[in-house]
Structures are given as structure tokens and as C-alpha cells.
């Protein structure tokens, strides 16, 4: 064990720990969600420390040997090493200070080890004086959050493109399968099964575009603003240089915020991003609900499509197979939508020069993006790509529908068409049979007007009401 000391007193730290007293206290204080800080936030924060050490060294503000050791340690963390040293709870007080101090201590102790010193020799490399030089939690943490979010949004956008393509393939595959449409769960006019999947593809295409564009809103960072955005204790040359280095290292078009006080105070950009992520969740949930309905059965439901069979669906009913992937997607949608409320409340509750609730925002925002990326990928691979159509069920239900009487309205008027539909229902006959009995139209006219395929596109001049 080694002894470390802070303003509150001394504490014993295990010799094999790279973290120090500040992290140890945070472990004791924040045993809350038991979910660790998102790994991409850790990676982004290590990258920022790497760039800060480089900038300070180039400006002769930090000893070059110290800087090299810190950079090597940071690079190891970026590559995924020492991940067990970053086990703090994602939910923590202090606006992310515990996570920042965790990084400072791990990098300091690893850098000491690289230079041949024992961990805890902070008179050689200090977690705050050296690793955190010209920084504050209040500028590095939100910057790391933005960088991590941009990385994850790019992956999510690609997953959405994958889903969009799969839906478009189903649109083409089902282009000739006509079925009854439904509004408010009641029979409506005919629609092509492919048209339904085409509409799903359009919704996901909008989500893909929103996600692709919204990352631009995250590119303005307050790195160099230190405590409240005024840049106290940071040299002007350092501020410009460190932002340039981070943009190159992260491979993102980052820029120093014009008003770093605003970028330190306000978290509305995260609410904006969360709102668009929520929109994707809403669309995914709608599609999943529809697939569950259309695949209901297999014999006593709609049964218009068949979902891939993934696992047994009941511990008591033999042969039952449930739509487990759409159900999982629905639950993810519920989770993301509810998390958006938490992000909104956290952003609203920031006070004066700082938002103390950034850890909650980071936890939910990064978690939601990661969750949606995995969900969209699984939904595409294990559900959408394997869907098949039950063309016979679609045909049979269409033949029984009364809603096709809608096509008669331009030719004979609403009242006459409504009377035909009601009579067909009462007498358990088809609309065509009753329309033939009515004498409003000739058999050839009825055959043309009630052709289901014609009902899936705008009417022609010949279908208009007689004078």
C-alpha cells in the first residue's frame, strides 16, 4: 500500500492501482448505478490529455520528458489499455471532476512508471500540476463528451444506412404484393406491401440524414476555457494550439467556440442531439409495432408477413414463436425516449456558469447512441433481412375487404358507395357482388375501377364521377 494525501487527509492506495486518492474517494462516494463511465468518453478524455501535454511541451510550458511520458501513457489508454483503472460510476457529482481526476491520476502514475519512478511520486509528475496543466474539468469533460458523441454518431449513421438499404430491398421484393391497408386498425384501401416497406425506408433515411448532420452541432468546443470559459490560467497560444491538435488527433473538424463561456454554461446542444436520437427511436418503435401486427398469427392473426424464427416463444405452449426482435426494439425505443427526458432536465438544471449534471447527460446520451447502433444492426440482420411475405394471406384478406368501395366514390358518389359497403357487410357478400346488383356501373366499368392494383396509385380521368 502507498499513502496519498489531499486536502481532506491521507488515504491508503493499493500498490497495483494507477489511480490515486481522488479516484478512491469517488469510488466510495458514488456507488450508484454501478454502470461505469462510457469507454468512448474515457478514450476521448485521454486523447485530450495527450494533446494538452503536446501543446504545453511545444510551448515550453511543460518539461519535454514529462510530456513524452504523459503522451505515451495517454496513447496506451486510447488504445484500450488500463481500462480496469476507469471503473467509476457513470453517475457522479461534481460535473465530471471525478472522471477527470481519475484520468489525471492514471496518466501521472503510468508516466512515472515509464520514467522509472514508483507510483505516487507526484513531486516528479503531478496529476494536476502536470497532467491537468492549463485545464479544468469544465473544459476537458464537455469537450470529451462532444468528441465521443461525434464518433458514436458516425457509427450510428452507418447502421441506419444499413437498415435503410435492407428496407429498400424489401420494398423491391414485395413490390407486386397487394394487401389491404389499415387506418386505426380498421380496413382501409389497398396498398402494396412494398409501398409499406418503402415508407419505412424513407423514415430511416430522414433519421440517417438528421444524425449525419447533427454532429456538426457538436464541433464547437470550449477546450482552453478552463473553469468558466474565460480561459483563466491558460495562455492564448496554448488555447489555439491545443484545439488544432485535438482536431487532428480526433480526425474531426473541431473548432474553438466563439463564446467559450456559453459553451461552458449551456448544454442545450446535447438536448438537440438527444432529440434527434429520440426521433430515430420513435421511428424504430413504429416499424417494430407494425411488424408485430403484420406477422401476428400464424393462423389467427393478420399473417401478412413472416418474421425470422429466432427462439422458442413459450414455456407452456408448444411450437409458439414470438416476434422477439421487434419486441426488443420497442423496449429500446422506450428506454431512449425516457432517457431524453432525463437529458432535458439535466441540461435545464445547470446553474450560472456550469452544469453540474453533465455526467448524467454523458451517461444517457452516449449510452443511447451506442444502444441504438447495436439495436439497428441487430434489427437489420436478425429481422428485416429475413422477412418473407405471405402473399396468399394478403390476397385473401383483400378480397374480403369492404374498404375497396372507396374506389367507387369518384364514379357513383360517397352515399351510393357507402350503401354498397353496408349492404355487402350485412349480407356477407363482396363489394363487387353488391355493386353488380346495384346497376350503377357496367361489369367492364366495375372490373376496371375495382382492380386492386389501380387503387394503389392516383386515379385516372376515366374513374371520375359521371355527370
N, C-alpha and C positions, 0 to 999 in steps of 0.2 A: 504494500500500500504506500501511496505517496500522499503528503499533506499539501493541500492548496488552501488559499485564503482569499476571501473577498471582503467587502465592507461589512457583511453580516457575521463574519467569523471564519473559523477553519473547518475543513471537511476532509475526510479520508477518501481517496480515489484509488480504485484498483489499478495496479501497475499496468495491466494489459489494456486499459482504456485510453483511447486517443482523446476522448472528450474530457472536460475538466469540471470545475466546481459549479459553474453556471448551468451547465447541462445537467449535472447531478441534481441540483436543486429543482430544475424544471421537471425532471423525472418524478420527483416526489410530489410536486405541486399539481401536476396535470394528468392524473390517471383518470381520463375522462372517456373518450370514445374508444380508446385502445386501437385506433387506426393510425398508422404512422404518417408523417408528412409525405406528400406525394413525391415519388422518386424523381420526376422531371423538375420539380421545384428545387430539390437538392442539387441536381445536375446544373440547372441554370444559375443557382447561387454560387456554386463552385466556379463556374465559368466567369462570373462577375469578379470573384476574388482573384482569379488568375489575371484578368485584365487590369484590375486595380493595382496588383503588385507590379505588373509590367509597366504600367504608366508611371507609377511612383518611382520605379527604378530608372526609367529613361529620363525622367526629370531630375534625377539625383536627389530624390526625396526619400529614398529607401535604399539601404545597402544592397548592392547587386547580388551578393551571395545569399543574403536572406531572401531576396526576391526570387532568385532561381529556385531555392528550396521550397518556397511557398508555391511557386508555379508548378513545380513537379508534383507536390502534394495535391494541388488542385486538379491537375491533369489526371491523377490517379482516381480521384473522386468522380470526375467527369466520365471516366471510362468504366465506372461501376464498382471500384474497389472501396473497401471500408464501409459498405452500406450498413453493416450491423452497428456502426457507431452513430447512425442517424435514426434513432428509434423513438424520438419524442412524439408525443401525441399531437395529432394534427390540430386539435382544438386547444388553444393556449392563450392565456392573457398576455398583454404586452406588445400587441401589434406585430408579433413575429420576432421579438427580440431573442427569445429562447432559441429559435431556429438559427438566427444569425450568429448567436454566441456559440451554439453547437458547431457550426461550420468554422468559426474563428478558432475554437479550441482544437478541433480535429486537425485543421491545417497547420496550426502552430506546432502541435506535438509531433505530427508526422514530419514537418520540416526540420524540427530539432533532431529527430531520428535520422533523417537523411544527412544532416551535417555531423552526425556522430555524437550528439548530446542525448541525455536522458529526457524522457518526457517530464514536463513540469518545470524545465529550466527556462522560465519566462523572462529572466534577465537577459537571455540571448535572443530569443524570438518571442515576442509578447502577442497574445491573441488579439488585443485591442490596439496597442500602440503600433504594431507592425502589420498584422493580417487585416485589421479593420481600418488601416490608415486612410484618412480623408473620406471616411464613410460613416453612415448611420444605418441602423436597421430601417429607418424610414425612407431611405432612398434605394438601398440594395434589395430589400424584400419585395416591394411592389414592382421593381424592375425585373426581378427574377420571376415573379408571378406572370408578368406580361410575356416574357421570353418563353416560359414553359407553355403558356396558353397558346402562343403562336405555333410552336412546334406541334402541339397536340391537334390544333385546328387543321393544320395541313394534312395530318393523317386522317382526321375525320372527313375532310372534304374528299379525299381519295376513296374512302369507304363508301361515301354517298354516291360517287361516280360509279363504283362497282355495282351498287344496288340499282341505280338508275338504268344502267346497261342491262341488268338482268330483267328488270320490269319491261324494258323496251323489247327484249327478245320474246317475252311472253305476249306482249301486245301483238307482235307479228305472228306468233304461233297460233294465237286464238282469234285472229282477225276475221275468220269466216264462221265463228261460232256465235249464233244469235241466241239471246236469252231474254227473259223478262226483266226489265229494270224495276227498281223499287224505291218508293219515297215514303218515309215514315213507316217503313216495314210493310207497306201495302203495295200490291201490284201496281206498276206504272207502265209506261210504254216500253217497247223493245229496245234493246241495246246490244251491241256486240261485246262479247266477253273481252275481246282485245281492246275495245274502247275503254273499258273499266281499268285495265292494267295500264293503258296509255295515260289515263288521268293520274294514276298513282305515280307514274314515271315523271309527269310534269310537276307534281308536288315536290318530289325528291329533287328534281332539277332546280327548283327555286331554292330549296334548302341548301343544296350544294353551292349555289351562287352566293347566297347570303353568308354562308360560312367562309367561303373563299374571300369575300370582300371585307368581312368584319375584322379580320386580323389586322387590316390597315389601321383600325382604330386603336390598336394596342401598341403601335410603333413609337408613340411619343412617351419617352421615359424621363424620370426625374433623377437619374443617376448623376451624382455630383451635387445634388441639392442638400445633402446631409440631413440635418434634424427636421427642418420645417420647409425646406425648399429655397432658403436664402443662400445656401452654399457656404455657410459658416465653417471655417477651418479648412476649406478646400480651395486650392489655388485655381485660378481661371484656366491656366494651361492644362492642368490636370483634368478639369471637367470636360473640356473639349476632346482631349486625347483619349480618356477612358471610354467615352461614348463611341469614338471611332473604332477603338479596339474591340469593344463588345459587338458592334455591328458586324465586324469581320469575323470574329470568333463564332458568333451565333448564326452567321450566314442569313441575317435578316436586315432589312432596310430600316434599322432603328435610327432615331434622331432625338436629340435633347429637346425636351418640351420647352416651348417658348416661355411658358409660365410654370416654373417648377414648383411654385407654391401651390398653384391649382392642382398640379399632378400629384402633390403630396397630400393635400387635403381631401380631394374628392375621388370617390371610387365608382362614379356613375358609368365609366366605360365598361366595367365588369358587369354591371347590370344590363347594359346594352348587349354585350356578348351573350350573357346568360339568357336574355330574352329570345335571341335568335336560336340558341341551342334548344330552348324550350319549344320553339316553333317546330323544329325537327322532331322533337319527342311527340308533339301533338299529331303531326302527320304520320309518324310511325305507328302511333297508337290507333289512329283511324284506320290505317291499312290493315293492321293486325286484327282489329274488330271485324272488319269486312271479311277477311279470310276465314275467320272462325265461323261467321254466319254462312258464307257460301259453301263451306266444307261440312256444315252440320249434317248429321245423319249417322251412318251412311245410307240408311234406307228410309228413315222417318224424318229427315230434315230437308234442307234445300238441296244438298248433294250436288251442287253445280261444278265444284272442283274437288280434286283430291290432293291433300297435303302429304308430304313425305311422312311415312310412319317411322317414328323415332324410338318409341319405347311403349311398353305396356301401360295402359291407362287406368287400370283399376285393380285393387287387391281382392275384389269380390266378383266383378262382372267379367267373365272370360271373353277374350277377344276384343275388348274395348280398347281403342286407341284415341288418345286425346290430342288436341292441337297445342302441344306444349310449347312450341317455339313462339307462336303468336301470343300465347298467354304470358310467356316470359317477357316478350317485347312490351306488352301492355304494362307489366309491373315496372319495367324500366322507365316507361313514359310517366307513370305516376310518380316515381322517385325523382325524376328530373324536374317535373313540374313543381313538385313541392319544394325541392331544393332552390328553385328560382325565387320562391318567396323568402327563404332564409337569406339569400344573397341580397335581395332588395332591402330587407330590413337591416342587414348589417351595413350596407352602403349608406342608408338613410341615417343610421345612428352614429356615424362619425361626428366628432365634435371639434370645432375650431380648427386647429392646424394639423390634425392627424385623425385617421380612422383606426381605432384600436381593434377592430374586428376583422382585419384582413386575413388572419388565419382561417376563420370560418369561410370567408369568400374564396380563399385559395382551395380549401378542402372541398367545397361543393363544386366550384367551377372546374377545376382540374379533374376532379373525380367524375363529374358529369360528362365532360368531353371524352375521357378515357372509357367510361362506361358505354357511351353511345357508339364510340368507334368499334368496340368489341361486339356490341349488340347488332349494329348494322351489318357487320361482317358475317356473324353467325346467322342472322336472319336471311341474308342473301344466299349463303352456302347451304344451309340446312333446311331452308323452307322455300324461298322464292324459286330458286333454280330447279327444284324438283316438283313443282306444282304441275299437275295434269288436269285436263278438262274432262268433265263428264258430259259430252255433247248430247247424249240421249236424254239425260235428265233436263238439260236446258231446253231441248226441243219439246219435250212432253209438257213441261210447265208453261211454256209459251202458248201451246195450243189450248190450254185450259184458261188462259187469262181473259178477263173481261176488259182490261185496260186498252186492248187494241182498238176498242171502239173510238178511242181518241182520234184515230186516223180518219174517221168518218166525219168529224166535225166540219172541216172545210167544205165538204160536199153536201151535207144534209143539215148542218146546224147542230148546236150543242144539245138542245132539248130532244131532238129526234134520236141523236146518238146515245144520250143518257137513257132514254126509254128502251132502246135496244139492249143496252148493257144490263139494265134492271130485269128485263124480261128473260134474257139469257141466264142470269143468275137464278131467277125464280124457277125456271123450267129445266135447269141443269143442262143447258144446251150451249153451243158455242156462239160467239158473236156473229160469225159468218152465217150460221144457220138461221138465226133470227133476222139478220139483215136481208137475207134472201127472201124470207117470208114477208118482210115489210114492203117490198116493191119500190123502195126509194131509188134503187140503183140496179142496173142490169148485172147479170153474172160476170160479164167481162170487166165492167167497172169495179165491182167488188173485188174481183181477183187481183186487179191492179192496185187498188187502194189498200187492201188488207194484206198485201205482200209484206211479210215482216221485215225483209231487208230494206225496203223503201222507208220504213219507219225509223231507221237509224240515221237518217240524214234529212236536211231541209226539204220541204215539199216542192214539187214541180208545179208548173202552171196548170196542168191537167187535173190536179187534185183540188183545185179551188172550188168554192161553193157555187152551185148553179144559180143563175139569175132567176 
